[in-house]
C-alpha cells in the first residue's frame, strides 16, 4: 500500500493486506485496505464482546454479515473485530451525537460490539442496516466501521459498504479502488433478514514484540518489533547489501523522517517522533530487483 492510501486514515495505522492463494478464489494481491475516512469521530473504546449488535428494540432492516479472516498462509484465528455503525436514521449513539431514545432499550453500547475469529478464521455478526446521513452537502453511503486487530501493534481501520447504494458514487471513502472488495452484495434469505459475506485479508506483515529468531515468523516477508526507542524491521533473507531507504509519513501524508540503513535488521530511531500513528515506506534492492513495502507503526 502506498502512502496516499494512508492519508485520512484517522488515529490508527493502516496496513498493506494479503489473502492466501486459492482461498475463496482470491489471491494474495486482493488486499483489504483501510478506509480513507479512517476511524471517524464516533468510536467508543471498550465495547462488549457480542455478535448481536442490535437489540430487539432497534428499528431497521435486519442484516447478517459473515466471513473469514486470512493471510497468505491461510485462515487466522484470534483476530479481533471492533464493529460499530449508525442507526436506521443515520445517528450514532455517542456522547457527541446523541440519538433519540428507544423505549425499553437496555444497552449502553448501542450498535457496537467486538468479536474474535474462531479457529478457522471465521466471524459473524447480526445487526440492522445503517442509515445514510449528510456529510456536508452530500450523503455518505450506508456503512459499518470496523477496526481489525491482529495484535496490539497491527490495526486496520476500515469501513464496509453495500452494493447498490446510490451514494457510493462520488464518495471519498467508498468510490476509490481500495474500497472495491469492501462493497459487498446482499442475499435476501428471508424477508426479514439480508445476509452478506465479507472476506478480510490481513497482512503478511506483522508488528509487535516478536523474538528475533522465532521460527514461526519465517512465514512473514517483513515484520517489525519494538526495542526501546527503535523499531527493528526484519526483511527477507535474500536482501542484497544495498542500503534500505526508510520514509516515515504521518496521518496527513507528510514526510517526517527519512534515513538510509545498511545493516540488518533495519533500525528506525523513533525517539524524535511524537506519539501517534505513522506509515513507514521501505525500499531496498533484493536479488530479484527493487522491492517496496509499507508497514504501519504506532508510537
C-alpha positions in Angstrom: 0.0 0.0 0.0 1.4 3.4 -0.9 1.3 6.4 1.5 -1.6 8.0 -0.4 -3.9 5.3 0.9 -2.7 6.1 4.4 -3.8 9.8 4.2 -7.0 10.4 6.2 -6.7 7.1 8.0 -7.8 8.6 11.3 -6.0 7.7 14.5 -4.9 4.1 13.7 -2.4 2.8 11.3 -3.3 1.0 8.1 -1.6 -2.0 6.6 -1.0 -3.5 3.2 -3.0 -6.6 3.3 -2.9 -10.0 1.7 -5.1 -13.2 1.4 -4.0 -16.8 0.9 -3.7 -18.1 -2.6 -6.5 -20.3 -3.5 -8.7 -19.3 -0.5 -12.2 -18.5 -1.6 -11.0 -17.9 -5.2 -8.9 -14.9 -4.2 -5.2 -14.1 -4.5 -2.5 -12.6 -2.2 -2.8 -9.4 -4.2 -6.5 -9.0 -3.3 -6.0 -6.7 -0.3 -8.4 -5.3 2.2 -7.3 -1.7 2.8 -8.1 0.9 5.4 -10.8 3.4 4.6 -9.9 7.0 3.6 -12.2 8.3 6.4 -10.5 6.2 9.0 -11.9 6.0 12.5 -14.3 8.9 12.3 -15.4 10.8 15.4 -17.8 8.3 17.0 -15.7 5.3 18.1 -16.2 4.2 21.7 -13.5 2.2 23.5 -14.4 -0.9 25.5 -17.4 -2.2 23.5 -18.5 -5.6 24.9 -18.0 -9.0 23.3 -21.1 -9.7 21.4 -22.3 -10.8 17.9 -25.8 -9.4 18.1 -25.2 -5.6 17.9 -28.9 -4.6 17.6 -31.4 -5.4 20.3 -34.9 -6.5 19.6 -36.0 -2.9 20.2 -33.8 -1.5 17.4 -35.8 -0.4 14.3 -34.4 -1.2 10.8 -33.7 -3.9 8.2 -32.1 -6.9 9.9 -28.8 -8.0 8.4 -26.2 -10.7 9.0 -22.5 -10.3 8.0 -20.2 -13.3 7.9 -16.8 -14.1 6.5 -13.2 -15.3 7.0 -10.1 -13.5 8.1 -7.0 -14.9 6.4 -3.4 -14.1 5.3 -1.2 -15.7 2.7 -0.7 -18.7 5.0 -4.4 -19.4 5.5 -7.2 -18.5 7.9 -6.2 -16.6 11.0 -7.8 -17.3 14.4 -7.9 -14.8 17.3 -8.3 -11.7 15.2 -10.4 -9.0 17.0 -13.1 -7.1 15.1 -14.4 -3.9 16.8 -17.6 -3.0 15.0 -19.9 0.0 15.2 -22.4 1.9 13.0 -25.2 4.4 12.8 -28.9 3.7 13.5 -31.5 3.3 10.8 -31.9 7.1 11.0 -28.2 7.8 10.4 -27.4 8.7 14.0 -24.5 7.4 16.2 -25.2 6.5 19.8 -22.3 8.5 21.2 -22.0 11.4 23.6 -21.1 13.8 20.8 -24.1 12.7 18.6 -26.9 11.5 21.0 -29.6 9.6 19.2 -33.3 9.6 20.1 -34.0 7.2 22.9 -35.7 3.9 22.2 -38.2 2.9 24.9 -37.0 -0.3 26.6 -33.6 -0.2 25.0 -31.3 -1.9 27.6 -27.8 -1.4 26.2 -25.3 1.3 26.7 -23.2 0.2 23.7 -25.9 0.5 21.1 -25.0 -1.0 17.7 -21.5 -1.6 19.0 -19.6 -4.8 19.8 -16.4 -6.8 19.5 -15.8 -10.4 18.3 -12.9 -12.7 17.7 -12.3 -15.0 14.8 -12.6 -18.7 15.6 -10.0 -21.5 14.9 -11.0 -21.4 11.2 -10.7 -17.7 10.9 -14.5 -17.2 10.7 -16.6 -14.4 12.2 -20.2 -13.4 12.0 -22.4 -10.7 13.5 -26.0 -9.5 13.2 -27.4 -6.0 13.3 -29.5 -3.6 11.3 -28.7 -1.8 8.0 -27.2 1.6 8.9 -28.9 4.7 7.6 -27.2 7.2 5.3 -26.5 10.6 6.6 -25.4 14.0 5.4 -21.7 14.7 5.4 -21.5 18.4 4.4 -23.7 18.8 1.3 -23.7 15.1 0.3 -24.9 11.9 1.8 -22.4 9.3 2.9 -23.4 5.8 1.8 -24.6 3.3 4.4 -21.5 1.8 6.1 -20.2 -0.2 9.0 -17.0 0.8 10.8 -14.5 -2.0 11.7 -11.2 -2.0 13.4 -9.4 -5.2 12.6 -6.7 -6.0 15.2 -4.3 -8.9 14.7 -2.1 -7.9 17.6 -1.7 -4.7 19.7 0.6 -3.2 17.1 -1.4 -4.1 14.0 -4.7 -2.4 13.2 -6.6 -1.8 10.0 -9.3 0.9 10.4 -11.8 0.5 7.6 -15.5 0.7 6.6 -17.8 -1.9 4.9 -20.2 -0.7 2.2 -23.1 -2.3 0.4 -23.6 -3.0 -3.3 -26.3 -0.9 -5.0 -26.0 2.0 -2.6 -26.7 5.1 -4.7 -24.4 7.3 -2.6 -21.3 5.3 -3.3 -20.5 7.1 -6.5 -18.5 10.2 -5.7 -18.0 9.3 -2.0 -14.4 10.0 -0.8 -14.2 6.7 1.1 -16.3 4.3 -1.0 -15.7 5.4 -4.5 -12.0 4.6 -4.8 -10.2 1.4 -5.9 -9.1 0.5 -2.4 -12.7 0.1 -1.3 -13.7 -2.3 -4.1 -13.6 -5.5 -2.0 -15.3 -3.8 0.9 -18.5 -3.3 -1.1 -20.5 -6.5 -0.5 -23.7 -7.8 -2.2 -26.7 -8.9 -0.2 -28.7 -12.1 -0.4 -32.2 -11.9 1.0 -32.5 -15.2 2.9 -36.0 -14.3 4.3 -37.9 -11.0 4.0 -36.8 -10.0 7.5 -33.1 -10.8 7.0 -30.4 -9.9 4.5 -27.1 -11.7 4.5 -23.7 -10.5 3.2 -20.3 -12.1 3.1 -17.1 -10.2 3.7 -13.8 -12.0 3.5 -11.0 -10.0 5.1 -7.4 -10.3 4.1 -4.9 -9.3 6.7 -1.2 -8.6 6.2 1.7 -10.9 5.7 3.4 -8.0 7.6 3.1 -8.1 11.3 4.3 -6.0 14.2 4.7 -6.3 17.9 7.2 -7.7 20.4 8.4 -10.7 18.4 11.5 -12.7 19.3 14.1 -12.1 16.7 14.8 -15.7 15.9 11.2 -17.0 16.3 10.9 -19.7 13.6 7.1 -19.2 13.5 7.8 -15.8 11.9 9.5 -17.3 8.9 6.2 -17.2 7.0 6.2 -13.4 7.0 8.1 -11.5 4.4 8.6 -8.5 6.6 7.9 -8.0 10.3 8.8 -5.4 12.9 9.5 -5.3 16.6 9.9 -2.6 19.2 13.2 -2.3 21.1 13.4 0.8 23.3 13.3 3.9 21.2 13.8 1.9 18.0 11.7 -0.3 15.7 13.6 -3.1 14.0 12.4 -4.2 10.6 13.3 -7.8 9.6 13.5 -8.3 5.9 13.5 -11.4 3.7 16.8 -13.3 3.7 17.5 -12.6 0.0 18.2 -8.9 0.7 21.2 -7.6 -1.1 23.9 -5.5 0.6 22.5 -2.2 -0.8 21.1 0.3 1.7 17.5 0.2 2.7 15.6 3.5 2.4 13.0 4.3 5.1 10.5 7.1 4.7 8.1 7.9 7.6 4.8 9.6 6.9 2.3 11.0 9.4 -1.5 10.7 9.1 -1.6 13.8 6.9 0.8 12.2 4.4 3.7 14.5 5.3 7.2 13.1 5.2 8.5 13.4 8.8 11.7 11.3 8.6 14.0 9.7 6.0 17.0 7.6 6.5 19.3 5.0 4.8 20.3 1.9 6.6 22.8 -0.8 5.6 22.6 -3.3 8.5 20.1 -6.0 9.2 17.7 -5.8 10.9 17.0 -2.3 9.7 16.7 0.0 12.7 14.4 3.1 12.8 15.0 5.6 15.6 11.6 6.8 16.8 12.8 8.9 19.7 12.2 12.1 17.9 8.6 11.2 16.8 5.5 12.3 18.6 3.1 9.7 19.9 0.7 8.6 17.2 0.4 6.5 14.1 2.7 6.5 11.1 3.3 4.7 7.9 6.9 3.5 7.1 7.8 3.0 3.5 10.8 0.7 3.0 12.6 0.4 -0.4 15.5 -1.9 -1.0 17.2 -4.0 -3.7 16.8 -7.7 -3.4 18.4 -10.4 -5.6 15.3 -10.1 -7.8 15.2 -6.4 -8.1 13.8 -3.3 -6.3 11.2 -4.1 -3.6 8.9 -1.7 -1.7 6.8 -2.4 1.4 4.7 -0.2 3.7 4.4 -1.0 7.4 2.1 0.8 9.9 3.5 1.7 13.3 2.0 3.3 16.4 4.1 5.1 19.0 
